[in-house]
Amino acid sequence: MYRVWNFVTNYSLLLIFGALIALIWANIDGHSYHAFVEFVLIDDFIIGHPHADDHGHIHRTLTLHYLVNDVLMAFFFAIAAKEVWEAVILKNGSLRGKKAATPLVATLGGMVGPISVYLGLAAVLGSDVYDAVARGWAIPTATDIAFSYLVGRIVFGAGHPAVRFLLLLAIADDAAGLIILAVFYPSGELAPVWLLLSVFAALGAYGLFNWLPRRLDRGNQARPNSTWVRQKLSFWPYLVAGCLSWYGFQESGLHPALGLLPVVPAIPHADRAFGIFSAAETHLTDLLNQIEHALKHPVEIILFFFGLMNAGVEFSAIAAPTWLVLAGLLIGKPIGILFFGWLAAGPLRLGLPAGMRTIDLFVIGCVAAIGFTVSLFIASVAFDGGPVQDAAKMGALFSFAAALISILAGRMTRVEKRPA
């Protein structure tokens, strides 16, 4: 039994609400909106946007936008990393074994297709357009896991094997998106030596507060050391490690919103994964799941402010990047997932889940074209503030059109809905 609607209401409705407020505000009074977004909280601080003064010295300014996008969104990406980590490493993880082979290949298609369409059309529009928008190639590769999963259930029904296929694809897409953000979108000049701080913080937390207590408890079913660490110290060692890791990411030039990722694997976790949206996850008492449960309401509020900080785009900003992002998502995603999924299921003989047709891959691609959250985030880091960024953000927002296209595609391909 999957708790999809609860997940969507928890993590997405406030996000939509914030985005709608931002859109209305920006189109009524753009000046006051942007003044609010760039409001300076602390000038000349240890965290924030870097600036060089007249003497070449770097100082940082903490703005409201930086606080939300670079600091608080780290908790959102930590939750995404937690789901990916469990899917890959734990027993019965959804991205382990042959069952994940075809979805993983289809995920590759869901990235190659959008990139090819985005850059290909940009090249057709001319070198000036291509040079202006090329850095945004990753924007249409994203899939909003919550909205896509909800639409997938509407199109296929809760019991259709295509829904689980879509979920595996979306989790793999999240993993790829995290890698893309880390590798291709640094937030400043790279200084890799600072990553040692992140590595040592994660290893130190794991060694002292996870591995060592379990080592001392070997052969003792009462597990006194592990229990003491869990009850007395709780999440605090990992919070300290997370702060150090985040700072290491900021100083290294990698996007600091990914700064908590190295610490996630260090936290004590369950022996097996039940999968995202599974009701069983709510009953797990390991520290990693406890932290996720504790972050639920704070992340809801963070996503509201993320929508508020990033979706304030004037409708007059609609331009070539808008259509390129939409084309990458609405054309590239379905074609890429269909072709690569067919390649995996047919020529590579990896097969499809029982009861799933090849044409269902195309419908899955339409559903996965809902980019929204991560597409919006990538647009905000791919381009500097200005017309190109605004136009690309509008494309991410308009990707909600994929929901209607998916329902239409399901009917045209005669998808047989299956209840749970």
C-alpha positions in Angstrom: 0.0 0.0 0.0 1.6 3.3 -1.1 1.0 6.6 0.6 1.3 8.7 -2.5 -1.2 11.4 -1.7 0.3 12.0 1.8 3.7 12.4 0.2 2.5 14.8 -2.4 0.6 16.9 0.2 3.6 16.8 2.5 6.2 17.8 0.0 4.6 19.4 -3.0 1.4 21.4 -2.2 3.3 24.0 -0.2 5.9 24.1 -3.0 3.1 24.9 -5.5 1.6 27.4 -3.2 4.9 29.2 -2.8 5.5 29.1 -6.6 2.0 30.6 -7.3 2.6 33.4 -4.8 5.9 34.2 -6.4 4.4 34.2 -9.9 1.6 36.6 -8.9 3.9 38.8 -6.9 6.6 39.1 -9.6 4.0 40.0 -12.2 2.3 42.6 -10.0 5.4 44.2 -8.5 8.6 42.7 -9.7 10.8 45.3 -8.0 9.5 44.5 -4.5 9.6 40.8 -5.2 13.3 40.8 -6.2 14.1 43.1 -3.3 12.6 40.5 -1.0 14.4 37.6 -2.6 17.8 39.4 -2.4 17.3 40.8 1.0 20.6 40.9 2.9 20.5 39.1 6.2 24.1 39.4 7.2 26.9 41.2 5.3 30.5 40.1 5.4 29.7 36.6 6.9 31.3 33.2 6.9 28.6 31.8 4.5 26.8 33.4 1.6 27.4 34.7 -1.9 31.1 35.4 -2.5 32.1 38.9 -3.6 35.5 40.5 -4.3 36.2 44.0 -3.0 38.3 46.6 -4.6 41.5 45.0 -3.2 40.6 41.5 -4.4 39.6 40.2 -1.0 36.7 37.8 -0.9 33.8 38.3 1.5 30.4 36.7 1.7 26.9 38.1 1.9 24.1 36.0 3.4 20.9 36.8 1.5 17.5 35.3 1.9 17.9 33.6 -1.5 21.2 32.0 -0.4 19.8 30.9 2.9 17.0 29.0 1.2 18.7 27.7 -2.0 22.1 26.9 -0.7 21.6 26.2 3.0 18.1 24.9 3.7 17.7 23.0 0.5 20.5 20.8 1.6 17.9 19.0 3.8 15.7 18.4 0.8 18.6 16.9 -1.2 19.7 14.9 1.9 16.2 13.2 1.9 16.6 12.5 -1.8 20.0 11.0 -1.2 18.6 8.9 1.6 16.1 7.3 -0.8 18.8 6.7 -3.4 21.3 5.3 -0.9 18.7 2.8 0.4 17.7 1.8 -3.1 21.3 1.0 -4.0 22.9 -0.4 -0.9 20.3 -2.1 1.2 18.9 -5.6 0.9 15.9 -5.6 -1.5 16.9 -2.1 -2.6 14.8 -1.1 -5.6 17.9 -0.3 -7.8 19.6 -3.6 -7.1 19.4 -6.7 -9.3 18.0 -7.5 -12.7 14.6 -5.8 -11.9 16.3 -2.5 -12.1 18.3 -3.1 -15.3 15.7 -1.9 -17.9 14.6 1.1 -15.8 18.3 2.2 -15.4 18.9 2.0 -19.2 15.6 3.9 -19.7 16.8 6.5 -17.3 19.9 7.0 -19.5 17.5 7.6 -22.4 15.5 10.0 -20.3 18.7 12.1 -20.0 20.2 11.6 -23.5 16.9 12.4 -25.2 16.3 15.8 -23.5 19.9 16.9 -23.8 19.9 16.1 -27.5 16.7 17.9 -28.2 17.7 20.9 -26.1 21.1 21.4 -27.6 20.0 20.3 -31.1 17.2 22.9 -31.3 19.5 25.5 -29.8 22.1 24.9 -32.5 19.3 25.2 -35.2 18.4 28.6 -33.7 21.9 29.9 -34.3 25.2 30.3 -32.6 24.1 33.3 -30.5 21.2 31.3 -29.0 23.3 28.2 -28.5 26.1 30.1 -26.7 23.5 31.8 -24.4 21.6 28.6 -23.4 24.1 25.8 -23.7 24.9 25.8 -20.0 21.3 24.9 -19.2 21.5 21.4 -21.0 20.8 19.6 -17.7 17.5 21.5 -16.9 15.3 19.1 -19.0 16.9 16.0 -17.6 15.2 16.2 -14.2 12.0 14.3 -13.1 9.9 15.5 -10.2 9.5 12.2 -8.4 6.4 13.1 -6.4 4.3 14.7 -9.1 5.4 12.2 -11.7 4.4 9.3 -9.4 1.0 10.8 -8.7 0.3 11.3 -12.4 1.6 7.8 -13.1 -1.0 6.3 -10.8 -3.7 8.4 -12.4 -2.7 7.2 -15.9 -1.9 3.5 -15.2 -3.7 2.8 -11.9 -2.0 1.9 -8.7 -1.6 -1.8 -9.6 0.0 -1.4 -13.0 3.7 -2.6 -13.3 4.5 0.6 -15.2 4.0 2.6 -12.0 6.8 0.8 -10.2 8.9 1.0 -13.4 8.3 4.8 -13.3 9.3 4.9 -9.6 12.6 3.1 -10.2 13.3 5.4 -13.2 12.6 8.5 -11.1 14.8 7.4 -8.2 17.7 6.7 -10.7 17.0 10.1 -12.3 17.4 11.7 -8.9 20.7 10.0 -8.4 21.9 11.2 -11.7 20.7 14.7 -11.0 22.7 14.9 -7.8 25.8 13.8 -9.7 25.2 16.3 -12.5 24.8 19.1 -9.9 28.0 18.2 -8.2 30.1 17.7 -11.3 28.8 20.3 -13.8 27.5 23.1 -11.7 30.1 24.3 -9.2 29.0 27.4 -7.2 32.5 29.0 -7.5 36.1 28.5 -8.2 37.0 24.9 -7.4 39.2 24.2 -4.4 39.0 20.4 -4.0 41.2 20.3 -0.9 38.2 21.6 1.1 36.4 18.4 0.3 38.7 16.6 2.7 36.8 18.4 5.5 33.6 16.8 4.2 35.2 13.4 3.8 36.8 13.4 7.3 33.6 14.7 8.9 31.6 11.9 7.4 34.2 9.2 8.2 34.7 10.5 11.7 31.0 10.5 12.4 30.7 7.0 11.0 33.7 5.6 12.8 33.1 7.1 16.2 29.3 7.0 16.5 28.3 4.1 14.2 31.0 1.5 13.6 32.8 1.7 16.9 29.7 1.2 19.2 28.7 -1.8 17.0 32.2 -3.2 17.2 32.2 -2.9 21.0 28.8 -4.6 21.1 29.8 -7.7 19.1 28.4 -10.8 20.7 26.2 -8.8 23.1 22.5 -8.8 22.1 21.8 -6.0 24.6 24.0 -3.7 22.5 24.7 -1.3 25.4 27.1 0.9 23.6 25.0 1.4 20.5 21.9 2.0 22.6 23.8 4.6 24.8 25.1 6.5 21.7 21.6 6.5 20.1 19.7 7.5 23.3 22.2 10.1 24.7 23.8 11.5 21.5 21.0 10.9 19.0 21.5 12.9 15.7 23.8 15.5 17.2 27.1 14.0 16.0 25.8 13.8 12.5 24.4 17.3 12.6 27.9 18.6 13.5 29.4 16.4 10.8 26.8 17.8 8.4 27.7 21.4 9.2 31.3 20.7 8.6 30.6 18.8 5.4 28.3 21.7 4.2 31.1 24.2 4.9 33.6 22.1 3.0 31.3 22.0 0.0 30.9 25.8 0.1 34.6 26.4 0.3 35.4 23.8 -2.3 33.3 25.5 -5.0 30.8 22.6 -5.3 27.2 23.6 -4.7 26.7 23.7 -0.9 23.1 22.4 -1.2 24.7 19.0 -1.8 26.9 19.4 1.3 25.0 16.9 3.5 25.3 14.0 1.0 28.5 12.5 2.3 27.1 12.3 5.8 23.9 10.3 4.9 25.7 7.0 4.4 27.4 7.4 7.8 24.1 7.4 9.7 22.9 4.1 11.2 20.2 2.7 8.9 17.8 -0.2 8.5 19.0 -3.6 7.2 16.6 -3.4 4.3 14.6 -0.9 2.2 10.9 -1.0 1.7 11.0 1.8 -0.8 9.8 5.4 -1.1 6.1 5.9 -0.5 5.9 2.6 1.4 3.8 2.7 4.5 6.3 0.4 6.2 8.9 3.1 6.2 6.9 5.0 8.8 7.4 2.2 11.3 11.2 1.9 11.0 13.1 3.1 14.1 16.7 3.3 12.8 18.3 6.7 13.2 18.3 7.5 9.5 14.6 7.0 9.2 14.0 8.9 12.5 15.9 11.8 11.1 13.9 11.7 7.9 10.6 11.7 9.9 11.8 14.6 12.0 12.7 16.6 8.9 9.2 16.1 7.3 7.6 19.3 8.5 10.7 21.5 8.2 11.2 20.4 4.6 7.6 21.2 3.8 8.3 24.8 4.9 11.6 24.9 3.1 10.0 23.8 -0.2 7.4 26.5 0.2 10.2 29.1 0.5 12.1 27.5 -2.4 9.0 28.0 -4.6 8.7 31.5 -3.3 12.4 32.4 -3.9 12.7 30.8 -7.4 9.4 30.9 -9.3 8.9 34.6 -9.4 9.2 35.1 -13.1 7.4 37.7 -15.2 5.4 36.2 -18.1 7.2 38.6 -20.4 10.3 36.6 -19.8 9.1 33.8 -22.0 11.7 33.3 -24.7 13.7 30.7 -26.6 15.1 29.0 -23.4 11.5 28.4 -22.3 10.6 26.5 -25.4 14.0 24.7 -25.4 13.4 23.4 -21.8 9.9 22.4 -22.7 11.0 20.7 -25.9 13.7 18.8 -24.0 11.2 17.6 -21.5 8.0 17.0 -23.6 9.8 15.6 -26.7 13.2 14.4 -25.5 12.0 12.5 -22.4 9.3 10.3 -24.0 11.4 9.5 -27.1 14.6 8.8 -25.1 12.9 6.6 -22.6 11.0 4.7 -25.3 14.0 4.1 -27.4 16.4 3.1 -24.6 13.8 1.1 -22.8 13.0 -0.8 -26.0 16.8 -1.3 -26.6 17.1 -2.8 -23.1 14.0 -4.9 -23.2 14.5 -6.2 -26.8 18.0 -6.3 -28.3 19.7 -6.4 -24.8 17.2 -9.0 -23.6 16.7 -7.4 -20.2 13.0 -7.6 -20.6 10.0 -5.6 -19.2 7.9 -6.4 -16.1 5.1 -8.8 -16.7 2.0 -7.1 -17.9 3.8 -4.1 -19.3 3.9 -3.2 -23.1 6.6 -1.5 -25.0 4.3 1.4 -25.8 3.9 2.0 -22.1 7.5 3.2 -22.1 6.4 6.2 -24.2 3.6 7.0 -21.7 6.1 6.7 -18.8 8.3 9.1 -20.7 5.5 11.6 -20.9 4.9 11.3 -17.2 8.6 11.7 -16.4 8.6 14.9 -18.3 7.3 16.8 -15.3 10.5 18.4 -14.2 9.5 21.2 -11.9 11.4 21.1 -8.6 14.8 19.9 -9.7 14.5 21.6 -13.1 13.8 24.8 -11.3 16.8 24.3 -9.1 19.1 23.5 -11.9 17.9 26.6 -13.9 18.8 28.8 -10.8 22.3 27.5 -10.8 23.0 27.0 -14.5 22.5 30.7 -15.3 23.1 34.0 -13.6 20.1 36.0 -12.7 18.6 37.7 -15.8 16.5 37.1 -18.9 18.0 33.7 -19.8 17.5 32.3 -16.3 14.0 33.6 -16.0 13.0 32.1 -19.4 14.5 28.7 -18.4 12.6 28.8 -15.1 9.4 29.4 -17.0 10.0 26.3 -19.0 10.5 24.3 -15.8 7.2 25.7 -14.5 5.3 24.9 -17.7 6.5 21.3 -17.6 3.3 20.7 -15.6 1.7 20.4 -19.0 3.2 16.9 -19.2 0.5 15.8 -16.8 -2.3 16.5 -19.3 -0.2 15.1 -22.1 0.4 11.9 -20.1 -3.3 11.4 -19.5 -4.0 11.9 -23.3 -1.1 9.6 -24.3 -2.5 6.9 -21.9 -5.9 7.1 -23.6 -4.5 7.1 -27.1 -2.3 4.1 -26.4 -5.2 2.3 -24.6 -3.5 1.9 -21.3 -5.5 -0.6 -19.2 -5.7 0.9 -15.7 -5.2 -1.5 -12.9 -6.3 -0.9 -9.3 -4.1 -1.7 -6.4 
